[in-house]
């Protein structure tokens, strides 16, 4: 949903979520944590927005799937074409269609893309982690900063989902 925070504020907030945590372990655990959060929650509640300008659980999962595809492209670009800047994407423009998506296929795409990306990340050397790229909104960043950011992104959205699904099985 639209936000008023700057790119730098966003990065600081997201990175605070993953501070002191192993980013690959966080990412490896996200799908299971998500499954636990939605267990027993009716589909109607997964699709219900908490407010007109806030995403439903299904929309958050669609966003996670889209982000995973985008990140997969970015990390491969950084290592496959060193020096190439990564593209930004407008999550709000992509989210316009999320209400039409069903939870199950969005979750399946997220799981498949995440598993594929984790396999890729397991091939990364320490030198690869230090490779730099330029993001149009966030400036110069390392490959590993992107991985850490994704872990914080996961935690941020898992916390949202856990708040939305608390007591939702009734």
Residue pairs with C-beta under 8 A, 6 or more apart in sequence:
1 53
1 54
1 55
1 92
1 95
2 53
2 92
3 10
5 13
7 137
7 138
8 138
11 138
11 149
13 152
13 156
14 149
14 152
14 153
14 156
15 148
15 149
15 152
16 152
17 151
17 152
17 153
17 155
17 156
17 159
18 26
18 148
18 149
18 151
18 152
18 155
21 151
21 155
23 144
23 147
23 148
23 150
23 151
24 118
24 121
24 122
24 147
24 151
26 151
26 154
26 155
27 114
27 117
27 118
27 121
27 147
27 150
27 151
27 154
28 118
30 64
30 114
30 154
30 158
31 107
31 110
31 111
31 114
33 158
34 61
34 107
34 158
34 161
37 158
37 161
37 162
37 165
38 46
38 57
38 103
38 161
38 165
39 169
40 169
41 57
41 165
41 168
41 169
42 168
42 169
43 103
45 57
45 165
45 168
46 56
46 57
46 58
46 103
47 56
47 57
47 58
47 99
47 103
48 56
49 55
49 56
49 59
50 56
50 164
55 63
55 95
55 98
55 160
56 99
56 164
57 103
57 161
57 164
57 165
58 98
58 99
58 101
58 102
58 103
58 106
59 95
59 98
59 99
59 101
60 157
60 160
60 161
60 164
61 103
61 106
61 107
61 110
61 161
62 95
62 98
62 101
62 106
63 91
63 94
63 95
63 98
63 157
64 106
64 110
64 154
64 157
65 106
65 107
65 109
65 110
65 113
66 89
66 91
66 94
67 91
67 150
67 153
68 109
68 110
68 113
68 114
68 117
69 109
69 113
70 89
71 117
71 146
71 150
72 113
72 116
72 117
72 120
74 86
74 87
74 133
74 146
75 117
75 120
75 121
75 143
75 146
75 147
76 120
77 84
77 86
77 133
78 84
78 86
78 131
78 133
78 143
78 146
79 124
79 128
79 131
79 143
82 131
83 133
84 133
85 133
85 134
85 135
85 136
86 133
86 134
86 135
87 136
88 135
88 136
88 137
121 147
124 143
128 143
129 142
129 143
129 144
129 147
130 142
130 143
130 144
131 142
131 143
132 140
132 141
132 142
132 143
133 140
133 141
133 142
133 143
133 146
134 140
134 141
135 141
